[in-house]
């Protein structure tokens, strides 16, 4: 909870350097990936990521937006859809919830899912 509070400060008022902000995001992503069998734990981490993403949208922080997109959105999309320890239902819930924080995140997630589906269809043929 403390990490989420620190990470939601507007960038200009934040006591956190950008590197620490990135570490917080990575920590929450790792918890989701490594604890997907413990529903309460990964859901809490996802909720924190959504709150952080919403605060970035609310305060219009471009540096944090880039960090969030590179760390949270891209890493979530990089989980293989068919070969991974993260179940498909968890992946889809994470992507959906992250996509609700900003329109450009939702667009990137939809583009990423389209790429994944296209490559899977090509492999299947």
Buried (B, 14 or more C-beta within 10 A) or exposed (E): EEBBEBBBBEBEEBEBEEEBBBBBBBEBBEBBBBBBEEEEBBBBBBEBBBBBBBBBBEBEBEEBBEBBBEBBBEBBBEBEBEEBEBEEEBBEBBBEBBBBBBEEBBEBBEEBBEEBEEEEEEEEE
